[in-house]
Amino acid sequence: MLERDKSSFNLSLLLCFALAFLFFSVVSSHIPLGSKISVAVNDYWVSSNGDFAFGFFNRSESASDQPGRYSAGILFNSGSIPVTKRTFAWVAGGDVAVGCNSYLELTQAGDLILFDSLKGVTVWTSNTSHFSVASAVLLDNGNLILQNRDQQIVWQSFKTPSDTLLPGQNFSFSETLRAASKNSISSYYTLSMNASGQLRLRWESNVIYWTSGIGTSSTVGIGASLDSNGALQLLDQRNIPVWTTFGSDHNDSSVSFRFLRLDVDGNLRMYSWVEASSSWRPVWQAVSNQCDVFATCGLYGICVFNEDGSTLCNCPYGANNDSYSKCLAPYKQTCATVSTMIKLEHTFLYGIYPPNDSITHASLEQCRTSCLKDPLCTSVTVTNDGTGQCRAKQTAYITGSSHPSLRSISFVKKCSDPMAVLPINIPTLSAPLTPSAPSASSRGYCVPCLIGAALGTFGAFVVVQIGIGLCIFRRIRAIKKASDLAYRSPHSRGLIIFSYTEIKDLTGNFKNRLGSKTFKGMLPDSKPVVIKDLRATITEKQFRGVVSVVGSIQHKNLVKLEGYCCESGHKYLVYEFAKNGSVDKWMEEANPSKRLTWSNRMEICQGVARAMAYLHTGCRDFVNHGNLNWKNVILDEELVPKLTGFGLGKICGGTRASDGAAGDIGSFGEMVLVMVSGRQGAEDVSEWAYKEWAEGRAERVVDGKIEDGLDRNELERALRIAFWCLQGDERLRPSTVEVVMVLEGTLSVDPPPPPFVCRRSLWVEEEGLESELEP
């Protein structure tokens, strides 16, 4: 009897352990709202089978890398794979890197967000707070999903790939793989699918260097997939393969893990995990000759393909100190002395910025001589294959390949002037380095000169101190004078509270009208301000809510609230005054001396984007603008843009915040197109601009008033991000932080697909809160 009870107890205990284990597995793979993982704690979300985990990893691979750079993503977590070999299958935000106190959180609102401790902002988000997300699950196949209460998938990592595809993951026309970056900016290499259903490897937007299969009109809409047996396939609408390529270990049952990755070098490869060697083995690659991958050796190198399959990067301009680690700077159009032509046998060169060659038919000597005499020509390639083509380039950024089988000869122009060095493989348009100045230890000292310099420095110090004292004295007098007119509320962060009588005095009894409900005023310290009347459009409770929010916001690109009036039904906001008025009036300016240059326009777009990023992610609470347009952007004396009208609409929270963000992003996309094209009020500007860009005529979108200074790279970035902002599916729209990074050139952006929509937020106009803060 005792043994039976003991046996029964052991069985019960075993059952409890089994249930506990089952419960633990469900908890570890099921991720509730409010869950968070961080760099500091180094915790993970794990799939139920343990094969995959979601966490942070250190991106500082060498001593030369910027320390403390981390990314969040999904990695292989199987016990059969050593920790050092657990490569990542998906990375949140692609190349986004964060600081050591950063975290990733599934918020109570249903957004998966990545917060960067270095910048103090959210740098990536799933934009899913308006889909009623109830939980997240890391599936056994490595797919991270967000689902609602009905367990319907509303977002998944498989549909937002970074650089890798896993078995069972479908790849469609609207998706892109982007290679990880060696440097601080995103890679130029991408894998995408064209309208005919072919996979394409592409460098930036101009060069396609590999294409899969044979696409036809009947295959439009197909997808690609990697199966667990090691086959990469293109599938039609019925999931029937129309093109297949196999890994060398296809159908090998001993392989338990595979993946397809677009590598840093721009080649697409299939990998298998080999337990015997404890390593990932490449079993297929798209481009067999690595030198056929465009710009393999960066902006200046020549790729040499060796017989053993390895590649070597040489310098077309000669090496520095007999080392191929650095290339001499290329030909400069300001060459002070004579130029020479360096001959490169069996070499084919490609121009990068821009990639277009000028092709003529000429002999070898004629081609070389014509380039030597042309001050704009930097290099030429002569094809010796019967075509007799002379391919001339006018760009200093050149790449190419060299092999004994190539029937072409190239020449690069070289200045006889002393040249600085440029590191090879730099994917950015860097200027030549400036030689360092001689050190103090290499020169003699001039004692009288030192004494004179010391006396001059002391005198300058005295003058500066006197100036500071006068400024402080004047400021104290101005503040004292202002205090006779108004007082500052202890709860309004320094805002001046005005009475209605004082508002009348400031505006000259409302004579200095700027708009229907805005007036120009002058504070006692002669500081001009703009005063806006809100009495007919907002309750006192709403008004004080606006003041509490707007008064706490301080940013270089946001107009500053100086004070307010809330008395006996009178409600006024007092803003800083911007001398140069609204942007829309500048764009209509007929005087050439007052027109906005290309540089002005891009700086203004960047300033507005930074302001929006601050409102969306930098404030304590999300702030929706709701009425973004160029009338609501004013310029100060130095043409620095300042966004107005923020906080006057609905101050969003929860799901409204996401809706407001998408609306603001869409409006900003329209603004960028208007700024680039100069077409204000044109209903078809989006469709027209997209058609011109898609057909390779981006420069035709540019405003004809811009006479010079156009930067083609900036134009491409501006158009791409504008079209992404206008995507009809709001989930595809970028965050404001991503918009800033693209416009600044620190984040590459994929070519946007159609369709996109043209929309405007009408809430503020309907409520009568249109902004008129310009003089």
C-alpha positions in Angstrom: 0.0 0.0 0.0 2.8 2.3 0.9 4.7 1.5 -2.4 1.5 2.1 -4.3 1.1 5.5 -2.7 4.7 6.3 -3.3 4.4 5.3 -6.9 1.2 7.4 -7.2 3.0 10.3 -5.7 6.0 10.0 -8.1 3.6 9.8 -11.0 1.8 12.9 -9.8 5.1 14.7 -9.3 6.2 13.8 -12.8 3.0 15.1 -14.2 3.4 18.3 -12.3 6.9 18.7 -13.8 5.6 18.0 -17.2 2.9 20.6 -16.9 5.4 23.1 -15.4 7.7 22.5 -18.4 4.8 23.0 -20.8 3.7 26.1 -19.1 7.3 27.5 -19.2 7.5 26.8 -22.9 4.3 28.7 -23.6 5.4 31.6 -21.4 8.8 31.8 -23.1 7.4 31.9 -26.6 4.2 33.9 -25.8 5.0 37.6 -25.2 2.4 39.7 -23.4 1.9 43.5 -23.8 4.3 45.4 -21.7 7.2 42.9 -22.1 10.6 44.4 -22.5 14.2 43.2 -23.3 17.2 45.4 -22.8 20.9 45.5 -23.6 21.9 45.9 -20.0 19.9 42.9 -18.7 20.8 40.8 -21.8 17.5 38.9 -21.7 15.8 37.1 -24.6 12.4 36.0 -26.0 12.7 32.4 -27.0 10.7 30.2 -29.4 9.0 27.2 -27.9 11.4 24.7 -29.6 14.4 26.8 -28.5 15.7 27.1 -32.1 15.4 30.9 -32.2 15.7 33.7 -29.8 15.1 37.5 -29.9 17.6 39.7 -28.2 20.4 42.3 -28.6 23.9 41.7 -30.0 27.0 43.8 -30.1 27.9 45.2 -33.5 31.4 46.4 -32.5 33.3 43.6 -34.3 36.7 45.2 -34.2 38.7 47.8 -32.3 38.2 50.3 -35.1 34.4 50.1 -34.8 32.5 52.6 -32.8 32.1 51.0 -29.4 28.8 50.3 -27.7 26.8 49.7 -30.9 24.0 47.2 -30.5 21.1 45.9 -32.6 18.0 43.9 -31.7 17.0 40.9 -33.7 16.2 37.2 -34.1 19.1 34.7 -34.0 19.6 30.9 -34.3 19.5 29.6 -30.7 19.8 25.8 -31.1 22.0 24.0 -28.6 23.8 22.3 -31.5 25.1 25.7 -32.7 27.9 27.2 -30.5 27.2 30.7 -29.2 29.8 32.3 -31.4 28.2 30.9 -34.5 24.6 31.9 -33.7 24.1 34.2 -36.6 21.1 36.6 -36.9 18.2 36.0 -39.2 16.4 39.3 -38.8 17.4 42.7 -37.4 14.9 45.4 -36.2 15.4 48.5 -38.4 18.1 46.9 -40.5 21.3 48.9 -39.8 19.9 50.8 -36.8 22.4 50.7 -34.0 21.6 51.8 -30.4 23.5 52.4 -27.1 24.2 50.2 -24.2 21.2 51.3 -22.1 18.7 50.8 -24.9 15.7 48.5 -24.9 13.0 46.9 -27.1 9.4 46.9 -25.8 6.0 45.6 -26.8 4.0 48.5 -25.4 0.6 48.4 -23.9 -0.7 50.2 -27.0 0.5 47.3 -29.2 3.6 48.8 -30.8 6.9 47.0 -30.9 9.5 49.8 -30.3 13.2 50.1 -30.2 14.4 52.9 -27.9 17.9 54.3 -28.3 19.5 55.5 -25.0 22.1 57.5 -26.9 19.7 59.7 -28.8 16.8 59.4 -26.3 14.3 58.6 -29.0 12.5 55.7 -30.5 14.5 54.7 -33.6 12.3 51.9 -34.9 8.6 50.9 -34.5 6.3 48.3 -35.9 3.5 51.0 -36.2 0.8 48.5 -35.0 -0.8 50.3 -32.2 -4.0 50.8 -34.2 -4.4 47.0 -34.9 -5.6 45.9 -31.4 -2.4 43.9 -30.8 -2.9 41.5 -27.8 0.5 39.7 -27.7 3.6 38.6 -29.6 4.9 35.1 -30.4 8.3 34.0 -31.7 7.3 31.0 -33.8 9.4 27.8 -34.2 10.4 28.8 -37.7 12.0 32.1 -36.6 9.0 34.3 -37.5 8.2 37.0 -34.9 4.4 37.8 -35.1 2.1 40.3 -33.5 -1.5 39.0 -33.1 -4.8 40.4 -31.9 -7.2 38.8 -29.4 -8.6 36.5 -32.2 -5.0 35.3 -32.8 -5.0 36.9 -36.2 -1.5 38.0 -37.4 -1.4 41.8 -37.9 2.4 42.1 -38.3 5.3 39.6 -38.8 9.1 39.8 -39.2 8.8 37.5 -42.3 7.1 40.4 -44.2 9.7 43.0 -43.2 13.0 41.1 -43.9 16.4 42.7 -43.3 19.1 40.7 -45.1 18.0 37.1 -44.6 15.3 34.6 -45.7 14.5 31.5 -43.7 13.0 28.3 -45.0 9.2 28.8 -45.5 9.5 32.6 -45.7 7.9 34.0 -48.8 9.5 36.9 -50.6 7.2 39.1 -52.7 7.3 42.2 -55.0 6.8 44.7 -52.2 9.7 43.4 -50.0 13.5 44.0 -50.1 16.6 42.5 -48.7 19.4 44.9 -47.9 22.9 43.8 -47.2 24.3 44.7 -43.8 26.8 47.6 -43.8 30.5 47.7 -43.2 30.3 51.3 -42.3 28.1 53.8 -40.4 25.6 54.2 -43.2 23.4 51.6 -44.8 24.5 49.3 -47.6 24.0 50.1 -51.2 23.2 46.4 -52.1 19.6 45.2 -52.3 17.7 42.2 -53.5 14.2 42.8 -54.9 11.7 41.4 -57.4 10.7 43.2 -60.5 7.2 43.3 -62.1 8.0 40.3 -64.2 8.7 38.2 -61.1 12.5 38.0 -61.5 14.8 38.4 -58.5 17.3 41.2 -59.0 20.6 42.1 -57.2 21.1 45.8 -57.5 23.6 48.5 -56.5 21.7 51.6 -55.4 18.9 52.4 -57.9 21.0 52.4 -61.1 22.9 49.2 -61.5 21.4 45.7 -61.8 24.2 43.1 -61.8 22.3 39.8 -61.4 18.8 38.6 -62.5 17.2 35.2 -61.8 15.0 33.1 -64.1 13.1 34.2 -67.1 10.2 36.5 -66.2 7.1 36.8 -68.4 3.8 38.6 -68.2 2.2 35.5 -67.0 4.4 35.4 -63.9 3.5 38.8 -62.6 2.7 38.6 -58.9 4.8 35.5 -58.1 6.9 35.2 -55.0 10.2 33.5 -54.0 10.8 31.0 -51.3 13.6 28.9 -49.7 12.6 25.4 -48.8 14.1 23.3 -46.0 15.8 21.0 -48.6 18.0 23.7 -50.0 16.1 24.9 -53.1 15.4 28.6 -53.9 12.3 28.8 -56.0 10.2 31.4 -57.8 6.5 30.5 -57.4 3.4 31.5 -59.4 0.0 32.4 -57.9 -0.7 28.6 -57.4 2.6 28.1 -55.6 4.0 26.1 -58.5 7.7 26.6 -59.1 8.6 28.4 -62.4 12.3 28.7 -61.6 14.5 26.7 -59.2 18.1 26.7 -58.2 19.6 24.2 -55.7 22.3 24.3 -53.1 25.1 21.8 -53.4 23.7 19.8 -50.5 20.2 19.7 -51.7 18.1 17.0 -50.0 20.8 16.3 -47.5 18.8 15.1 -44.5 21.7 15.7 -42.1 21.3 19.5 -42.6 19.0 20.9 -39.9 19.3 24.7 -40.5 19.6 26.8 -43.7 19.2 30.4 -44.6 19.6 32.7 -47.7 21.5 35.9 -47.0 22.5 39.0 -49.0 26.0 39.4 -47.7 28.0 42.5 -47.0 29.9 42.1 -50.3 26.7 42.3 -52.4 26.5 38.6 -53.3 23.4 36.4 -52.5 24.3 33.1 -50.8 22.6 30.1 -49.4 24.1 28.7 -46.2 23.8 25.3 -44.4 24.8 24.4 -40.9 27.4 21.6 -40.9 27.7 20.0 -37.4 30.8 18.0 -38.3 32.8 21.2 -38.9 30.7 23.3 -36.6 30.3 26.0 -39.2 28.0 27.7 -41.7 28.9 26.5 -45.2 28.0 28.4 -48.4 26.3 26.0 -50.7 25.2 28.3 -53.5 25.8 31.9 -54.6 24.1 34.0 -57.2 27.3 35.6 -58.7 30.0 33.1 -59.2 32.7 35.7 -60.0 32.7 38.2 -57.1 34.3 40.8 -59.4 31.0 40.8 -61.3 29.3 42.3 -58.3 29.2 46.0 -58.9 31.5 48.2 -56.8 33.0 45.1 -55.0 36.1 47.2 -54.3 34.3 50.4 -53.3 34.4 53.7 -55.1 38.0 53.6 -56.3 39.2 50.0 -56.5 39.7 47.5 -59.3 38.6 43.9 -58.6 41.0 41.2 -59.7 39.6 37.7 -59.8 42.2 34.9 -59.1 42.2 31.4 -60.4 41.5 30.0 -57.0 38.3 31.9 -56.8 39.6 34.6 -54.4 39.5 38.3 -55.2 41.9 41.2 -54.8 41.3 44.9 -54.8 43.9 47.0 -56.6 44.2 50.8 -57.0 43.9 52.3 -60.5 45.8 55.4 -59.4 48.7 53.6 -57.7 49.1 52.8 -54.1 50.3 54.8 -51.1 53.6 53.4 -49.6 53.3 50.4 -51.9 50.2 49.2 -50.0 46.9 48.4 -51.6 45.0 49.2 -48.4 44.7 52.8 -49.6 44.3 54.4 -53.0 45.6 57.7 -54.2 43.0 60.4 -54.8 41.8 60.4 -58.4 42.1 63.1 -61.0 41.0 66.6 -60.0 39.5 69.1 -62.5 41.6 71.8 -60.8 44.8 70.1 -61.8 47.5 72.8 -61.6 50.0 71.0 -63.8 49.9 68.5 -66.6 47.8 65.3 -66.6 48.8 61.9 -67.6 46.9 58.7 -68.5 47.6 55.4 -66.7 47.1 52.3 -68.8 45.3 49.3 -67.3 45.4 46.1 -69.4 42.5 43.7 -69.4 40.4 46.1 -67.3 36.8 47.3 -67.6 35.8 50.4 -65.6 32.4 51.6 -64.5 31.5 55.1 -63.5 29.5 55.2 -60.2 28.3 58.8 -59.7 26.6 59.1 -62.2 26.9 55.6 -63.7 26.2 56.7 -67.3 29.0 56.4 -69.8 29.5 58.5 -72.9 29.9 55.9 -75.7 31.5 56.6 -79.1 33.4 54.6 -81.7 37.1 55.4 -81.8 40.5 53.7 -81.9 42.6 53.1 -78.8 44.8 56.2 -79.2 41.9 58.4 -80.3 39.9 57.4 -77.2 42.9 58.0 -74.9 43.7 61.4 -76.4 40.2 62.6 -76.4 39.9 62.0 -72.6 43.3 63.6 -72.0 42.2 66.8 -73.7 38.7 66.9 -72.1 39.0 68.6 -68.7 35.8 66.8 -67.6 36.9 63.3 -68.5 38.4 61.2 -65.7 38.8 57.8 -67.4 38.0 55.7 -70.5 37.5 52.1 -71.4 38.1 50.8 -74.9 36.5 47.5 -75.8 38.5 45.2 -78.0 35.7 42.8 -78.9 35.0 44.0 -82.4 32.7 46.9 -81.3 35.4 49.4 -80.9 33.6 51.3 -78.2 35.2 54.2 -76.4 33.4 54.5 -73.0 34.3 57.9 -71.4 33.4 58.8 -67.8 33.2 62.2 -66.1 33.1 61.0 -62.5 35.9 60.6 -60.0 34.2 57.6 -58.5 35.2 54.6 -60.5 35.1 50.9 -60.0 35.8 48.0 -62.2 37.2 44.5 -62.7 40.4 43.0 -64.2 41.0 39.5 -65.6 43.2 38.1 -68.4 40.1 37.1 -70.3 38.7 40.6 -70.5 39.2 42.1 -74.0 39.3 45.7 -72.9 41.9 48.3 -72.1 41.2 51.3 -69.7 43.0 54.6 -69.0 42.6 56.7 -65.9 43.6 60.3 -65.8 46.1 61.3 -63.1 47.2 64.7 -62.0 51.0 65.3 -61.6 50.2 67.4 -58.5 50.9 65.9 -55.0 47.8 64.0 -53.9 46.4 63.0 -50.6 45.2 59.4 -50.0 41.7 58.0 -49.8 40.8 54.7 -48.0 39.5 52.1 -50.4 36.0 50.7 -49.9 34.4 53.9 -48.6 30.8 54.0 -49.8 30.4 57.7 -49.4 31.5 60.7 -51.4 34.4 61.8 -49.2 36.8 64.6 -50.0 40.5 64.0 -50.1 42.1 64.2 -46.7 44.0 67.4 -45.8 47.7 66.8 -44.9 48.3 67.5 -41.2 50.1 70.7 -40.2 53.6 70.5 -38.8 53.8 70.1 -35.0 55.0 72.7 -32.6 58.1 70.6 -31.8 59.3 71.0 -35.4 59.5 74.8 -35.3 61.4 77.4 -33.4 59.6 79.8 -30.9 59.3 83.6 -31.4 59.3 85.1 -27.9 58.1 88.6 -28.9 55.4 87.0 -30.9 54.3 84.9 -27.9 54.2 88.0 -25.7 52.2 89.9 -28.3 49.7 87.1 -28.6 49.3 86.9 -24.9 48.6 90.6 -24.5 46.1 90.4 -27.4 44.3 87.5 -25.9 44.1 89.3 -22.5 42.7 92.4 -24.2 40.1 90.4 -26.1 39.1 88.7 -22.8 38.5 92.0 -21.1 36.4 93.3 -24.1 34.3 90.1 -24.1 33.7 90.3 -20.3 32.6 94.0 -20.7 30.2 93.0 -23.5 28.7 90.2 -21.4 28.2 92.5 -18.5 26.4 95.0 -20.7 24.2 92.3 -22.2 23.3 91.0 -18.7 22.5 94.6 -17.6 20.2 95.2 -20.5 18.5 91.9 -20.1 17.8 92.6 -16.4 16.3 96.0 -17.4 14.1 94.3 -20.1 12.9 91.7 -17.7 12.1 94.3 -15.1 10.2 96.4 -17.6 8.3 93.3 -18.8 7.4 92.4 -15.3 5.6 95.8 -15.0 3.4 94.6 -17.8 2.8 91.0 -17.0 3.8 88.2 -14.6 5.1 84.7 -15.1 3.1 81.8 -14.0 5.0 79.4 -11.6 3.4 76.4 -13.4 3.9 77.5 -17.1 7.7 76.9 -17.5 8.5 80.6 -17.8 5.5 81.6 -20.0 4.3 85.2 -19.6 0.7 85.5 -18.6 -0.9 88.6 -20.2 -4.2 90.3 -19.4 -6.6 91.2 -22.2 -5.7 94.9 -21.7 -2.0 94.1 -22.2 -2.7 92.1 -25.3 -4.5 95.2 -26.7 -1.5 97.3 -25.9 0.9 94.9 -27.5 -1.0 94.8 -30.7 -1.9 98.5 -30.9 -5.5 97.7 -30.3 -5.3 94.9 -32.9 -4.3 97.2 -35.7 -1.2 95.2 -36.8 -3.1 92.3 -38.4 -1.2 89.4 -40.0 -4.1 87.1 -40.8 -7.7 86.6 -39.9 -7.0 85.8 -36.3 -3.3 86.7 -35.9 -1.6 90.0 -35.1 1.9 91.3 -34.7 2.9 92.7 -31.4 5.9 94.2 -29.6 7.0 93.3 -26.1 8.4 96.1 -23.8 11.9 95.0 -24.6 11.2 95.7 -28.3 11.0 92.0 -29.1 8.4 91.3 -31.9 5.9 88.6 -31.3 2.9 87.0 -33.1 -0.4 86.9 -31.2 -3.1 84.4 -32.1 -6.7 84.7 -31.1 -8.3 81.3 -30.2 -11.4 82.5 -28.3 -14.0 81.3 -30.8 -12.6 77.9 -31.4 -11.6 76.3 -28.1 -12.9 75.8 -24.5 -10.9 77.1 -21.5 -10.1 73.5 -20.6 -8.8 72.7 -24.1 -6.9 76.0 -24.2 -5.1 75.3 -20.9 -4.3 71.8 -22.2 -2.7 73.3 -25.3 -0.7 75.8 -23.2 0.6 73.0 -20.9 1.8 71.0 -23.9 3.0 73.6 -26.3 4.7 75.7 -23.5 6.8 72.7 -22.5 8.2 72.0 -26.0 11.5 73.5 -26.9 13.3 72.7 -30.3 15.4 74.7 -32.8 12.9 73.9 -35.6 9.7 74.6 -33.6 8.3 78.1 -33.1 8.5 79.1 -29.4 5.5 80.0 -27.3 6.4 83.1 -25.3 3.1 83.5 -23.3 -0.7 83.5 -23.3 -3.8 85.2 -22.2 -6.8 83.5 -20.7 -9.2 86.0 -19.2 -13.0 86.6 -19.4 -13.5 84.6 -22.6 -10.4 86.0 -24.2 -7.8 83.4 -25.2 -4.6 84.3 -27.0 -1.3 82.6 -27.6 1.9 84.7 -28.0 4.6 83.3 -30.2 8.1 84.3 -31.2 8.2 86.3 -34.5 10.1 85.0 -37.6 11.3 87.8 -39.8 11.2 86.0 -43.2 7.7 84.7 -43.1 6.2 81.4 -44.3 7.9 79.1 -46.8 5.0 79.0 -49.2 5.5 82.7 -49.9 9.2 82.2 -50.6 8.4 79.5 -53.1 6.3 82.0 -55.0 9.0 84.7 -55.0 9.7 86.0 -58.4 12.9 88.0 -57.4 15.9 85.7 -58.3 17.8 87.1 -55.3 15.1 85.9 -52.9 14.5 82.5 -54.4 15.2 79.4 -52.3 18.2 77.5 -53.6 18.4 73.7 -53.8 20.5 73.7 -50.6 18.0 75.9 -48.9 15.2 73.6 -49.8 16.9 70.4 -48.6 17.9 72.1 -45.3 14.3 73.3 -44.8 12.9 69.8 -45.4 15.5 68.3 -42.9 14.6 70.9 -40.3 10.8 70.2 -40.6 11.6 66.4 -40.4 13.6 67.0 -37.2 10.8 69.0 -35.7 8.3 66.3 -36.5 10.6 63.6 -35.1 10.8 65.6 -31.9 7.0 66.0 -31.6 6.5 62.3 -32.3 9.2 60.7 -30.2 11.1 63.4 -28.2 8.3 64.9 -26.1 6.9 63.3 -23.0 3.6 62.7 -24.8 3.1 62.1 -28.5 2.1 65.4 -30.2 0.2 65.3 -33.4 0.4 68.3 -35.8 -2.6 67.5 -37.9 -2.2 70.3 -40.4 1.3 70.1 -42.0 1.8 72.3 -45.0 4.3 75.0 -46.0 2.1 77.8 -44.7 2.8 76.4 -41.2 6.6 76.6 -41.6 8.2 80.0 -41.1 11.8 81.1 -41.6 14.0 83.2 -39.3 16.7 85.6 -40.4 19.1 82.8 -41.4 16.3 80.8 -43.2 16.2 78.3 -40.4 12.7 76.6 -40.6 10.4 76.7 -37.6 7.2 74.6 -37.6 4.1 76.4 -36.3 0.6 75.2 -35.4 1.7 72.1 -33.5 -0.4 71.2 -30.4 -3.4 73.1 -31.7 -5.1 70.0 -33.0 -5.8 66.8 -31.0 -3.1 65.9 -28.6 -3.0 62.2 -29.3 -2.4 59.2 -27.1 -2.8 55.4 -27.4 -4.1 54.4 -30.8 -4.7 58.0 -31.9 -1.0 58.6 -31.7 -0.3 56.1 -34.4 -3.1 57.5 -36.6 -1.8 61.0 -36.2 1.8 59.9 -37.0 0.7 58.3 -40.2 -1.3 61.4 -41.2 1.6 63.7 -40.4 4.0 61.4 -42.4 1.7 61.5 -45.4 1.4 65.3 -45.3 5.2 65.6 -45.0 5.6 63.4 -48.2 3.4 65.9 -50.1 5.4 68.8 -48.7 8.7 67.3 -49.9 7.3 66.9 -53.4 6.0 70.5 -53.4 9.4 71.7 -52.2 11.3 69.8 -54.9 8.9 70.6 -57.8 7.7 74.1 -56.7 4.1 73.0 -57.7 1.9 74.2 -54.9 -1.8 73.3 -55.0 -1.4 70.9 -57.9 -3.6 67.9 -57.2 -1.7 65.5 -59.5 1.8 66.4 -58.3 2.3 63.0 -56.6 1.3 60.9 -59.6 3.2 63.0 -62.0 6.4 63.1 -59.9 6.3 59.3 -59.4 5.9 58.6 -63.1 8.8 60.9 -64.0 11.0 59.3 -61.3 10.0 55.7 -62.2 10.9 56.3 -65.8 14.3 57.7 -65.0 13.5 61.4 -65.4 13.9 62.5 -61.8 15.5 65.8 -62.8 12.4 66.9 -64.6 10.6 67.0 -61.3 12.8 69.8 -60.0 11.5 73.3 -59.9 12.7 75.3 -62.9 13.4 78.3 -60.7 16.4 76.4 -59.3 19.2 77.5 -61.5 22.2 75.5 -60.1 23.4 73.6 -57.1 21.3 70.5 -57.7 22.6 67.4 -55.9 21.4 64.3 -57.7 21.9 62.1 -54.7 19.9 64.4 -52.5 17.2 64.5 -55.1 17.0 60.7 -55.3 16.7 60.4 -51.5 14.1 63.2 -51.2 11.9 61.6 -53.9 12.2 58.1 -52.5 11.3 59.1 -49.0 8.5 61.3 -50.2 6.9 58.4 -52.1 7.4 56.1 -49.1 5.6 58.6 -46.9 2.7 58.6 -49.3 2.2 54.8 -49.3 -1.5 53.9 -49.2 -0.8 51.2 -46.7 0.1 53.2 -43.6 2.1 50.4 -42.2 4.6 50.9 -45.0 5.2 54.5 -44.2 8.5 55.3 -42.4 8.8 56.8 -38.9 9.8 60.4 -38.6 13.2 59.4 -37.3 13.8 57.3 -40.4 12.8 60.2 -42.6 15.4 62.4 -40.9 18.1 59.8 -41.4 17.3 59.4 -45.1 17.2 63.1 -45.8 20.6 63.5 -44.0 22.1 60.7 -46.0 22.8 58.4 -43.0 20.3 55.8 -44.0 19.7 54.3 -47.5 16.2 53.9 -48.7 14.8 51.3 -51.1 12.9 52.3 -54.3 9.3 52.8 -53.3 6.6 50.7 -55.0 3.2 52.1 -56.1 0.5 52.8 -55.1 0.6 55.8 -53.0 -2.1 58.3 -52.1 -2.4 62.0 -52.0 -4.2 63.1 -48.8 -4.6 66.1 -46.6 -5.6 66.4 -42.9 -8.6 68.7 -42.7 -9.3 68.6 -39.0 -7.6 71.8 -38.1 -9.1 73.7 -41.0 -12.6 72.5 -40.2 -12.1 73.6 -36.6 -10.9 77.1 -37.6 -7.4 76.6 -36.2 -5.4 77.3 -39.4 -2.1 78.8 -38.6 -1.1 82.3 -39.8 2.0 83.0 -37.8 3.9 84.6 -40.7 4.3 88.3 -41.2 
